[in-house]
Amino acid sequence: MAMQMKNDAQVKFEKLAALDKKHFLHPSTSIKQHMENGPGFIFTEGEGIYLKDVRGRKLIDSLSSLWNVNIGHGRSELGQAAAEQISKLAFSSTFAGNSHEPVIELAKKVAEWAPGDLNTTFFTSGGSESNDTAFKTVRHYWKVKGQPNKTKIISRSLSYHGVAMGATSATGIEPFREFTTSLAQGFLYVDSTIESLKALIEKEGAENIAAFISEPIQGSGGVNPPSEGYFKEVRQICDENEILFIADEVICGFGRTGEKFGMDLFGVVPDIICMAKGISSGYAPIGGMVISDKIKNELMENYEGNFWHGYTYSGHPMCCAVALKNLEIIEKENMVENVRSMGEELQKGLKYLEETHAFMGNRRGVGLLGAIEFFKNEETKERYTEPVSAKVVAKALDRGLLGRSIVYGGQDTLAFAPPFCITKEEVETMISIIDDSIVEVKKEL
């Protein structure tokens, strides 16, 4: 019977895989490799930190899928919240000043989470839209203030801000920009030093720069924390040069770092927060741009026209209801506190790997964001010809763990961002699988 069920599952997988190859264009995937190999997994269920595929394989999701399933998989409460809202009001537009209860309640809740005077949210369907919205808004802001030449946006190398036209243009990871010729104008890139930022502003002229954007801790670029005092200096530089400060909190926001927002770690209040992923833990597509009272008041008092920007699904009722339930769960279950304590366990595990394997180093992270690198020679920073992290991820997959290898900019990094509900035992299991996988890869080097 068990063998028959296994065979049936494999047949189902193969049928679905054939349809997947024929009809589905996957994001961030090699079309050629996908046509040759088909999907790696076809997932059907999730619970906590685990995912289960159509063939019955159960895997640890060590990156919360795309840094976003923060409360963990399988929380039926969010499905109930979605069903209840859909049965009452599936959709109504928020254009022309119309509104509905879930969007009002969610905007109020976001203001409670956000620092300083960031009290007003424009809702989107995700992080790319949130960042594009911010870029348009800051340029509109300076136009309203009589400084229309302030249009340029500064971002950091190895930053990731999304794949819409503006978001791609702001992304500091070169392969994303090299993919297309449809880049927007007016985006500048700087390394992560204060000296370079000052030099760039002097070169371009502060009178031409609208905003500086940064993730509190770079995610897709390799889980890169800033140097000590970096953002306080950035905040000061922005203030001195009349440059708005945008924090891309798409990954860090809503508890990932052990604080409400990533910038809270550094005691800095930005002018704008861009958010997505964590607000709904991926259970519904929703994001937003949160602006300060200063920006809102300027636009209100000195501009009488419409805010000519909006998406069909800005403030979608069902998505807002799901996000509200998600934030309620995070608060009621003290998940941000668990992020802090389990983050310490994760760093202990990474420290163990660093001490156990001589070719590992540069351990880093905060909260449930962590990373560690491979070096052929750590002292000289020499790398192996082929990334070791990718080999370790492949071995870990055989042992039941979905991992993430990051090789942008010559890196060879393993990244981790498990769901907030992870336990000490599950962190130890995750590290043990990586440890065993590294031992296996060492034999092949």
C-alpha positions as CSV (number, residue, x, y, z in Angstrom):
1,M,0.0,0.0,0.0
2,A,2.8,2.4,1.0
3,M,4.6,1.7,-2.3
4,Q,1.5,2.3,-4.3
5,M,0.9,5.6,-2.6
6,K,4.5,6.6,-3.3
7,N,4.1,5.6,-7.0
8,D,0.8,7.5,-7.2
9,A,2.5,10.6,-5.7
10,Q,5.3,10.4,-8.2
11,V,2.9,10.1,-11.2
12,K,1.0,13.1,-9.9
13,F,4.3,15.0,-9.6
14,E,5.3,14.1,-13.1
15,K,2.0,15.2,-14.6
16,L,2.1,18.6,-12.7
17,A,5.8,19.0,-13.6
18,A,5.0,18.6,-17.3
19,L,2.3,21.2,-17.1
20,D,4.6,23.5,-15.1
21,K,7.3,23.3,-17.8
22,K,4.8,24.0,-20.6
23,H,2.8,26.9,-19.1
24,F,4.6,28.6,-16.2
25,L,7.4,31.2,-16.5
26,H,9.1,31.2,-13.2
27,P,10.6,34.3,-11.5
28,S,14.4,34.5,-11.0
29,T,14.8,31.1,-12.7
30,S,16.8,30.0,-15.7
31,I,14.3,29.2,-18.5
32,K,16.7,26.8,-20.1
33,Q,17.4,24.9,-16.9
34,H,13.7,24.8,-16.0
35,M,12.8,23.3,-19.4
36,E,15.5,20.7,-18.9
37,N,14.9,19.8,-15.3
38,G,11.3,21.0,-14.4
39,P,10.4,22.1,-10.9
40,G,12.5,21.0,-8.0
41,F,9.5,20.7,-5.7
42,I,5.8,21.2,-6.0
43,F,4.6,22.2,-2.5
44,T,1.2,21.4,-1.2
45,E,1.3,22.0,2.6
46,G,3.1,23.9,5.2
47,E,3.2,23.9,9.0
48,G,5.5,26.0,11.2
49,I,9.0,26.0,9.7
50,Y,8.2,23.0,7.4
51,L,7.0,22.6,3.9
52,K,5.6,19.4,2.3
53,D,5.7,18.6,-1.4
54,V,3.3,16.6,-3.5
55,R,5.5,13.5,-3.2
56,G,5.4,13.7,0.6
57,R,8.8,15.1,1.3
58,K,9.0,17.3,4.3
59,L,11.6,20.1,4.3
60,I,12.7,22.8,6.8
61,D,12.2,26.3,5.2
62,S,15.3,28.0,6.5
63,L,14.6,31.3,4.6
64,S,10.9,31.7,5.4
65,S,10.4,31.1,1.6
66,L,11.4,34.6,0.4
67,W,12.2,36.2,3.8
68,N,8.5,36.6,4.3
69,V,6.6,33.8,6.0
70,N,7.4,35.3,9.3
71,I,4.7,33.7,11.5
72,G,5.3,30.3,9.9
73,H,3.3,28.1,7.6
74,G,-0.2,26.8,8.1
75,R,-1.8,29.4,10.3
76,S,-5.4,28.8,9.6
77,E,-6.4,32.0,11.4
78,L,-5.3,34.0,8.4
79,G,-7.3,31.9,6.1
80,Q,-10.4,32.5,8.3
81,A,-9.7,36.2,8.3
82,A,-9.5,36.2,4.5
83,A,-12.8,34.2,4.1
84,E,-14.7,36.4,6.6
85,Q,-13.6,39.5,4.8
86,I,-14.3,38.1,1.3
87,S,-17.8,37.0,2.4
88,K,-18.6,40.6,3.5
89,L,-16.6,42.8,1.1
90,A,-14.3,41.2,-1.4
91,F,-13.2,44.4,-3.0
92,S,-13.9,48.1,-3.1
93,S,-11.7,50.8,-4.6
94,T,-9.9,53.3,-2.3
95,F,-9.6,55.8,-5.2
96,A,-11.3,59.2,-5.0
97,G,-11.3,59.3,-1.2
98,N,-13.4,56.1,-0.7
99,S,-12.4,53.7,2.1
100,H,-13.3,50.7,4.1
101,E,-12.8,49.4,7.6
102,P,-9.9,47.0,7.1
103,V,-7.7,49.6,5.4
104,I,-8.4,52.2,8.0
105,E,-7.7,49.8,10.9
106,L,-4.5,48.5,9.2
107,A,-3.2,52.1,8.5
108,K,-3.8,52.8,12.2
109,K,-1.9,49.6,13.3
110,V,1.0,50.4,11.0
111,A,1.3,53.9,12.6
112,E,1.5,52.2,16.0
113,W,4.4,50.0,14.8
114,A,6.3,52.7,13.0
115,P,8.8,55.0,14.7
116,G,8.6,58.8,15.1
117,D,6.0,60.7,13.1
118,L,5.6,58.1,10.4
119,N,1.8,58.0,10.6
120,T,0.4,57.7,7.1
121,T,0.4,54.7,4.8
122,F,-0.1,54.3,1.0
123,F,-0.8,50.6,0.4
124,T,0.6,48.6,-2.5
125,S,0.7,44.9,-3.5
126,G,4.3,44.3,-2.6
127,G,7.8,45.7,-2.1
128,S,8.7,46.7,-5.7
129,E,5.5,48.8,-5.9
130,S,6.3,50.3,-2.4
131,N,9.7,51.4,-3.5
132,D,8.5,52.7,-6.9
133,T,5.8,54.7,-5.0
134,A,8.4,56.2,-2.7
135,F,10.6,57.3,-5.6
136,K,7.7,59.1,-7.3
137,T,6.6,60.6,-4.0
138,V,10.0,62.1,-3.1
139,R,10.3,63.7,-6.6
140,H,6.8,65.1,-6.3
141,Y,7.6,66.4,-2.8
142,W,10.6,68.4,-4.0
143,K,8.6,69.7,-7.0
144,V,6.0,70.9,-4.6
145,K,8.7,72.6,-2.5
146,G,9.9,74.5,-5.6
147,Q,13.0,72.3,-6.1
148,P,12.2,70.3,-9.2
149,N,15.8,69.5,-10.0
150,K,16.0,67.3,-6.9
151,T,15.3,64.0,-8.7
152,K,18.3,61.7,-8.2
153,I,18.1,58.7,-5.9
154,I,21.2,57.3,-4.1
155,S,21.3,53.6,-3.2
156,R,24.0,51.3,-2.0
157,S,26.0,48.6,-3.8
158,L,24.6,45.1,-3.0
159,S,21.2,46.6,-2.1
160,Y,18.0,45.0,-3.4
161,H,14.9,47.1,-3.9
162,G,12.7,45.0,-6.2
163,V,12.0,44.4,-9.9
164,A,9.6,47.2,-11.1
165,M,11.3,49.7,-13.3
166,G,12.3,52.2,-10.5
167,A,13.0,49.4,-8.0
168,T,15.3,47.6,-10.5
169,S,17.0,50.9,-11.2
170,A,17.7,51.4,-7.5
171,T,18.9,47.9,-6.9
172,G,22.7,47.7,-6.3
173,I,23.0,44.1,-7.4
174,E,24.3,44.3,-11.0
175,P,22.7,41.2,-12.5
176,F,19.2,42.6,-11.9
177,R,20.1,45.8,-13.7
178,E,22.0,44.0,-16.5
179,F,19.0,41.9,-17.3
180,T,17.1,44.8,-18.9
181,T,17.6,47.9,-21.0
182,S,14.4,49.4,-19.4
183,L,16.2,51.2,-16.5
184,A,14.9,54.5,-15.2
185,Q,17.0,57.6,-15.1
186,G,18.5,59.4,-12.1
187,F,19.7,56.5,-9.9
188,L,23.2,56.5,-8.4
189,Y,25.1,53.8,-6.5
190,V,27.5,54.2,-3.7
191,D,29.6,51.8,-1.5
192,S,28.8,51.5,2.1
193,T,31.1,54.1,3.5
194,I,30.3,57.6,4.7
195,E,33.2,59.0,2.8
196,S,31.9,57.7,-0.5
197,L,28.4,59.1,0.2
198,K,29.8,62.5,1.0
199,A,31.9,62.5,-2.1
200,L,29.0,61.5,-4.3
201,I,26.7,64.2,-2.9
202,E,29.5,66.8,-3.5
203,K,30.0,65.5,-7.1
204,E,26.3,65.4,-8.0
205,G,25.2,68.4,-6.0
206,A,22.8,68.2,-3.1
207,E,20.4,70.5,-5.1
208,N,19.9,67.5,-7.6
209,I,19.4,64.7,-5.1
210,A,15.9,63.8,-3.9
211,A,16.6,60.8,-1.6
212,F,18.9,58.2,-0.2
213,I,17.5,54.6,0.1
214,S,18.8,51.7,2.1
215,E,17.8,48.5,3.7
216,P,18.7,48.5,7.4
217,I,20.4,45.2,6.9
218,Q,20.9,44.1,3.3
219,G,19.0,40.9,2.6
220,S,19.4,39.5,-0.8
221,G,22.8,41.2,-1.1
222,G,24.2,38.9,1.5
223,V,22.7,39.8,5.0
224,N,25.1,42.7,5.4
225,P,24.8,44.9,8.5
226,P,26.1,48.5,8.4
227,S,29.2,49.7,10.1
228,E,28.8,51.1,13.6
229,G,27.2,54.5,13.6
230,Y,26.6,54.4,9.8
231,F,22.9,55.3,9.7
232,K,23.2,58.0,12.3
233,E,25.7,59.7,10.1
234,V,23.6,59.1,7.0
235,R,20.6,60.7,8.8
236,Q,22.7,63.8,9.7
237,I,24.1,64.1,6.1
238,C,20.6,63.8,4.7
239,D,19.4,66.6,7.0
240,E,22.3,68.8,6.2
241,N,21.8,68.5,2.5
242,E,17.9,68.4,2.3
243,I,17.9,64.8,1.1
244,L,15.0,62.5,2.2
245,F,15.9,59.2,3.8
246,I,14.0,56.2,2.7
247,A,14.3,52.9,4.7
248,D,13.5,49.8,2.6
249,E,12.1,47.7,5.4
250,V,10.6,45.0,3.1
251,I,12.6,42.3,4.8
252,C,13.5,43.8,8.1
253,G,10.1,45.3,9.0
254,F,7.7,43.8,11.5
255,G,10.1,42.0,13.7
256,R,12.7,40.2,11.6
257,T,15.6,41.9,13.4
258,G,14.2,41.5,16.9
259,E,12.8,45.1,16.7
260,K,9.6,46.4,15.2
261,F,11.6,47.9,12.3
262,G,15.2,47.4,11.3
263,M,16.1,51.1,11.7
264,D,15.0,50.9,15.3
265,L,18.3,49.0,15.9
266,F,20.2,52.1,15.0
267,G,18.1,54.7,16.7
268,V,17.3,56.4,13.4
269,V,13.9,57.6,12.1
270,P,13.7,57.8,8.3
271,D,11.4,60.1,6.4
272,I,9.8,57.2,4.6
273,I,9.5,53.5,5.3
274,C,8.8,51.0,2.5
275,M,7.3,47.7,3.6
276,A,5.8,44.5,2.4
277,K,6.6,40.8,3.2
278,G,6.3,40.8,7.0
279,I,3.1,42.8,7.2
280,S,1.1,39.7,6.1
281,S,3.8,37.0,6.4
282,G,3.2,36.3,2.8
283,Y,-0.3,35.1,3.3
284,A,-1.6,37.9,1.1
285,P,0.1,40.2,-1.4
286,I,0.3,43.6,0.3
287,G,2.9,46.3,1.0
288,G,3.1,50.0,1.5
289,M,4.9,53.3,1.8
290,V,4.7,55.0,5.2
291,I,5.4,58.8,5.2
292,S,6.2,61.2,7.9
293,D,3.8,64.0,9.1
294,K,6.3,66.5,7.7
295,I,6.0,65.1,4.1
296,K,2.2,64.7,4.4
297,N,1.7,68.2,5.6
298,E,3.9,69.7,2.9
299,L,1.9,67.9,0.2
300,M,-1.4,68.8,1.8
301,E,-0.7,72.5,2.4
302,N,1.2,73.3,-0.8
303,Y,-0.4,71.2,-3.5
304,E,-4.1,71.2,-4.3
305,G,-4.1,68.6,-7.1
306,N,-4.7,64.8,-6.8
307,F,-2.0,62.4,-5.7
308,W,-1.8,61.0,-9.2
309,H,-0.6,57.6,-8.2
310,G,-2.5,54.4,-7.3
311,Y,-2.8,50.7,-7.9
312,T,-6.1,48.9,-8.4
313,Y,-5.4,46.8,-5.3
314,S,-4.1,49.7,-3.1
315,G,-5.7,48.8,0.3
316,H,-7.4,45.6,-0.9
317,P,-9.9,44.7,1.8
318,M,-9.0,41.0,2.1
319,C,-5.3,41.7,2.1
320,C,-5.7,44.3,4.8
321,A,-7.8,41.9,6.9
322,V,-5.1,39.2,6.6
323,A,-2.3,41.7,7.5
324,L,-4.3,42.8,10.6
325,K,-4.6,39.2,11.8
326,N,-0.9,38.6,11.1
327,L,0.2,41.5,13.2
328,E,-2.3,40.5,15.9
329,I,-0.6,37.0,16.1
330,I,2.9,38.5,16.2
331,E,1.8,40.7,19.1
332,K,-0.2,38.2,21.1
333,E,2.4,35.4,20.8
334,N,5.3,37.7,21.6
335,M,7.0,36.6,18.4
336,V,9.4,39.6,18.3
337,E,10.8,38.4,21.6
338,N,11.2,34.9,20.2
339,V,13.1,36.4,17.3
340,R,15.6,38.0,19.7
341,S,16.1,34.8,21.7
342,M,16.2,32.4,18.7
343,G,18.4,34.9,16.9
344,E,20.9,34.4,19.7
345,E,20.7,30.6,19.2
346,L,21.2,31.0,15.4
347,Q,24.3,33.1,16.0
348,K,25.6,30.4,18.4
349,G,25.1,27.9,15.7
350,L,26.9,29.9,13.1
351,K,29.7,30.5,15.6
352,Y,29.9,26.7,16.0
353,L,30.2,26.3,12.2
354,E,32.9,29.0,12.0
355,E,34.9,27.4,14.8
356,T,34.5,23.9,13.4
357,H,35.3,24.5,9.8
358,A,38.4,26.4,9.0
359,F,37.2,27.6,5.7
360,M,34.2,29.5,7.1
361,G,34.2,33.1,8.4
362,N,32.6,36.5,8.5
363,R,29.6,35.3,10.6
364,R,27.1,38.1,10.9
365,G,23.4,39.0,11.5
366,V,20.9,40.1,14.0
367,G,17.6,38.6,15.1
368,L,16.5,35.9,12.7
369,L,18.7,37.1,9.9
370,G,22.1,35.4,9.7
371,A,24.8,34.6,7.3
372,I,28.3,33.0,7.1
373,E,30.8,32.8,4.2
374,F,33.3,30.3,2.7
375,F,36.9,31.2,1.9
376,K,39.7,29.2,0.4
377,N,41.9,31.5,2.5
378,E,40.0,33.8,4.9
379,E,43.1,35.9,5.6
380,T,43.6,36.8,1.9
381,K,39.8,36.5,1.1
382,E,40.6,34.1,-1.7
383,R,37.6,32.1,-2.9
384,Y,37.1,28.7,-4.3
385,T,36.6,28.6,-8.1
386,E,33.1,27.3,-7.7
387,P,30.9,28.6,-4.8
388,V,31.0,26.2,-1.9
389,S,27.7,27.6,-0.5
390,A,25.8,26.3,-3.5
391,K,27.2,22.8,-3.0
392,V,26.3,22.9,0.7
393,V,22.7,24.0,-0.2
394,A,22.4,21.0,-2.5
395,K,23.7,18.6,0.1
396,A,21.4,20.2,2.7
397,L,18.4,19.7,0.4
398,D,19.1,15.9,0.4
399,R,18.9,16.1,4.2
400,G,15.6,17.9,4.3
401,L,16.5,21.6,4.4
402,L,15.8,24.3,1.9
403,G,18.7,26.8,2.0
404,R,19.9,29.9,0.3
405,S,23.3,30.5,-1.4
406,I,24.3,34.1,-2.3
407,V,27.2,34.6,-4.7
408,Y,26.6,38.2,-5.9
409,G,29.7,40.4,-6.1
410,G,32.1,37.5,-5.6
411,Q,30.5,36.4,-2.3
412,D,30.1,32.7,-1.2
413,T,27.5,33.1,1.4
414,L,25.0,30.9,3.2
415,A,22.0,33.0,4.4
416,F,19.3,32.2,6.9
417,A,16.0,33.8,7.9
418,P,13.7,31.1,9.4
419,P,10.1,31.8,10.6
420,F,9.6,33.6,13.9
421,C,8.0,30.5,15.4
422,I,11.2,28.4,15.3
423,T,12.3,26.7,18.5
424,K,15.7,26.1,19.9
425,E,15.6,22.4,18.9
426,E,14.7,23.4,15.4
427,V,17.6,25.9,15.2
428,E,19.9,23.1,16.3
429,T,18.5,20.7,13.7
430,M,19.0,23.3,11.0
431,I,22.7,23.9,12.1
432,S,23.3,20.1,12.3
433,I,22.1,19.6,8.8
434,I,24.3,22.4,7.5
435,D,27.2,20.9,9.5
436,D,26.8,17.5,8.0
437,S,26.4,18.9,4.5
438,I,29.7,20.9,4.9
439,V,31.5,17.7,6.0
440,E,30.2,16.0,2.9
441,V,31.2,18.9,0.6
442,K,34.7,19.0,2.2
443,K,35.4,15.5,0.9
444,E,34.8,16.7,-2.7
445,L,36.9,19.8,-2.5
